[in-house]
């Protein structure tokens, strides 16, 4: 497909409404094209390697459908020590995850990958400490519906903000897209940004 100069050349390879919102805050013109890939971790795969690999795979799959575009993808996971905490299947699994995170510090890793015109992958880590939570707080939040499509079973930008005692590093990384690092990546790749003439 021939792309005219005025067509959007940045594609977000993600179905995540949170990533769409974060990228939209930068006044970037982009389209959305989600990638459906196998997200099973490899045996013994560390969190940093896992999110980097998934982001890269998502970006490459979507780049193959959008020749000439910059394709941005991301993947986020929560790690408690060496264990990866993905998205809970139901409220009970969410409550079990949150109970384990209560009163402890965990790491949130997001892999960000660009493919197509420029290929580069980076991984950002943020350390998040939860308050010591009561059984009532844990049950109420786990059954609120909010945790179900979130890695680690919480949304820092939503109701889940009350769980958090402190954040060390990028807060947008915990939401799903580290904005500072993503902007630097787009700048290195030559993506037209609203504050810079294309």
VEXDREN-2710 file (C-alpha; in Angstrom, 1 decimal):
% VEXDREN-2710
k/r/px/py/pz
1/UNK/0.0/0.0/0.0
2/UNK/1.4/3.4/-0.9
3/UNK/1.3/5.9/2.0
4/UNK/0.9/9.6/1.3
5/UNK/3.0/12.0/3.3
6/UNK/-0.1/13.3/5.2
7/UNK/-1.2/9.8/6.4
8/UNK/-0.5/8.7/9.9
9/UNK/2.8/6.9/10.0
10/UNK/2.7/5.9/13.7
11/UNK/0.9/2.8/14.6
12/UNK/0.2/1.7/18.2
13/UNK/0.3/-2.1/18.3
14/UNK/-1.9/-2.4/21.4
15/UNK/-5.5/-2.9/22.3
16/UNK/-4.9/-1.3/25.7
17/UNK/-7.1/1.8/26.3
18/UNK/-4.5/3.0/28.9
19/UNK/-1.7/3.0/26.4
20/UNK/-3.9/4.8/23.8
21/UNK/-4.8/7.5/26.5
22/UNK/-1.1/7.9/27.5
23/UNK/0.0/8.3/23.9
24/UNK/-2.9/10.7/23.1
25/UNK/-1.7/13.0/25.9
26/UNK/1.3/13.8/23.7
27/UNK/-0.9/15.0/20.8
28/UNK/0.6/12.4/18.5
29/UNK/-1.3/11.3/15.5
30/UNK/-1.5/7.5/15.4
31/UNK/-3.7/4.6/14.5
32/UNK/-4.2/1.4/16.6
33/UNK/-3.6/-2.1/15.3
34/UNK/-3.4/-4.8/18.0
35/UNK/-1.2/-7.8/17.7
36/UNK/-2.4/-11.3/18.8
37/UNK/0.7/-13.2/20.0
38/UNK/1.4/-16.0/22.4
39/UNK/2.3/-14.4/25.7
40/UNK/3.4/-17.5/27.5
41/UNK/6.7/-16.8/29.4
42/UNK/9.6/-19.1/28.4
43/UNK/10.9/-21.4/31.1
44/UNK/13.1/-19.4/33.5
45/UNK/12.6/-16.2/31.5
46/UNK/13.3/-13.1/33.7
47/UNK/10.7/-10.3/33.7
48/UNK/13.0/-7.9/31.9
49/UNK/13.6/-10.3/29.0
50/UNK/10.0/-11.4/28.9
51/UNK/8.5/-7.9/28.4
52/UNK/11.2/-6.9/25.9
53/UNK/10.5/-10.0/23.8
54/UNK/6.8/-9.6/23.8
55/UNK/6.9/-5.9/22.9
56/UNK/9.3/-6.7/20.1
57/UNK/7.1/-9.6/18.8
58/UNK/4.0/-7.4/18.9
59/UNK/5.8/-4.5/17.0
60/UNK/7.1/-6.9/14.3
61/UNK/3.8/-8.6/13.7
62/UNK/2.0/-5.2/13.2
63/UNK/4.9/-3.7/11.2
64/UNK/4.5/-6.5/8.7
65/UNK/0.9/-5.3/8.1
66/UNK/1.9/-1.6/7.9
67/UNK/4.8/-1.1/5.6
68/UNK/6.5/2.3/5.8
69/UNK/5.1/3.0/9.3
70/UNK/6.7/3.3/12.7
71/UNK/5.1/0.7/14.9
72/UNK/5.1/1.1/18.7
73/UNK/4.3/-1.8/21.0
74/UNK/4.6/-2.3/24.7
75/UNK/4.1/-5.1/27.3
76/UNK/3.9/-4.7/31.1
77/UNK/4.3/-7.3/33.8
78/UNK/4.6/-7.2/37.6
79/UNK/7.4/-9.2/39.3
80/UNK/7.4/-10.2/42.9
81/UNK/10.9/-11.5/43.3
82/UNK/11.5/-13.9/40.4
83/UNK/7.7/-14.6/39.9
84/UNK/5.7/-12.9/37.2
85/UNK/2.2/-11.8/38.0
86/UNK/0.1/-11.4/34.9
87/UNK/-3.6/-10.6/34.6
88/UNK/-5.8/-12.4/37.0
89/UNK/-8.5/-14.8/35.7
90/UNK/-11.1/-13.8/38.2
91/UNK/-11.7/-11.9/41.5
92/UNK/-10.4/-14.7/43.6
93/UNK/-7.1/-14.8/41.7
94/UNK/-6.9/-11.0/41.9
95/UNK/-7.4/-11.2/45.7
96/UNK/-4.7/-13.8/46.0
97/UNK/-2.2/-11.6/44.0
98/UNK/-3.1/-8.5/46.0
99/UNK/-2.7/-10.3/49.3
100/UNK/0.8/-11.3/48.3
101/UNK/1.7/-7.7/47.3
102/UNK/0.2/-6.2/50.5
103/UNK/2.9/-4.5/52.6
104/UNK/5.7/-5.4/50.1
105/UNK/7.7/-3.9/47.3
106/UNK/7.4/-5.3/43.8
107/UNK/8.8/-4.3/40.4
108/UNK/6.8/-3.3/37.3
109/UNK/8.5/-3.8/34.0
110/UNK/7.4/-2.4/30.7
111/UNK/9.1/-3.4/27.4
112/UNK/8.7/-0.7/24.7
113/UNK/9.6/-1.6/21.1
114/UNK/9.6/0.2/17.9
115/UNK/9.6/-1.7/14.5
116/UNK/9.2/-0.8/10.9
117/UNK/11.3/2.2/9.9
118/UNK/13.4/1.9/13.0
119/UNK/13.9/-1.0/15.3
120/UNK/14.8/-0.6/19.0
121/UNK/13.6/-2.1/22.3
122/UNK/14.0/-0.8/25.8
123/UNK/12.7/-2.0/29.2
124/UNK/11.8/0.3/32.1
125/UNK/11.5/-0.8/35.7
126/UNK/9.5/0.9/38.5
127/UNK/9.5/-0.2/42.1
128/UNK/6.1/0.0/43.8
129/UNK/5.4/-0.5/47.5
130/UNK/1.9/-1.4/48.7
131/UNK/0.4/-0.4/52.0
132/UNK/-0.3/-3.2/54.5
133/UNK/-3.9/-3.8/53.4
134/UNK/-6.8/-5.1/55.5
135/UNK/-8.8/-8.2/54.4
136/UNK/-11.8/-5.8/53.8
137/UNK/-9.8/-3.5/51.5
138/UNK/-8.4/-6.5/49.6
139/UNK/-11.8/-8.1/49.1
140/UNK/-13.5/-4.8/48.1
141/UNK/-10.9/-4.0/45.5
142/UNK/-10.5/-7.5/44.1
143/UNK/-14.3/-7.7/43.5
144/UNK/-14.6/-4.1/42.1
145/UNK/-13.9/-5.4/38.5
146/UNK/-11.0/-3.1/38.0
147/UNK/-8.2/-5.7/38.6
148/UNK/-9.3/-8.1/35.9
149/UNK/-7.4/-6.9/32.9
150/UNK/-4.4/-5.5/34.7
151/UNK/-1.0/-7.1/35.3
152/UNK/-0.6/-7.6/39.0
153/UNK/-4.3/-7.1/39.5
154/UNK/-4.3/-3.3/40.1
155/UNK/-4.6/0.0/38.3
156/UNK/-2.5/2.7/39.9
157/UNK/-4.3/5.4/37.9
158/UNK/-7.7/4.2/39.1
159/UNK/-9.2/3.0/42.4
160/UNK/-6.1/0.9/42.9
161/UNK/-4.2/4.1/43.7
162/UNK/-5.2/3.7/47.3
163/UNK/-3.2/0.4/47.6
164/UNK/0.1/2.2/46.9
165/UNK/2.4/3.6/49.6
166/UNK/5.2/4.8/47.3
167/UNK/6.5/4.7/43.7
168/UNK/10.2/4.8/42.8
169/UNK/10.6/5.6/39.1
170/UNK/8.1/6.3/36.3
171/UNK/4.4/6.3/37.3
172/UNK/3.3/6.1/33.6
173/UNK/5.4/2.9/33.3
174/UNK/3.1/1.3/36.0
175/UNK/0.0/2.4/33.9
176/UNK/1.5/0.6/30.9
177/UNK/3.7/3.1/28.9
178/UNK/6.7/5.0/30.3
179/UNK/6.2/8.3/28.6
180/UNK/9.6/9.9/29.1
181/UNK/11.5/6.9/27.7
182/UNK/8.9/6.4/24.9
183/UNK/9.3/10.0/23.8
184/UNK/13.1/9.6/23.7
185/UNK/12.7/6.5/21.7
186/UNK/10.4/8.2/19.2
187/UNK/12.8/11.1/18.9
188/UNK/15.8/8.8/18.2
189/UNK/13.7/7.2/15.5
190/UNK/12.8/10.5/13.8
191/UNK/9.0/10.2/14.4
192/UNK/7.4/13.6/13.9
193/UNK/6.5/15.0/17.3
194/UNK/4.2/18.0/18.0
195/UNK/6.9/20.2/19.4
196/UNK/9.4/19.5/16.6
197/UNK/8.9/20.2/12.9
198/UNK/8.7/17.0/10.9
END
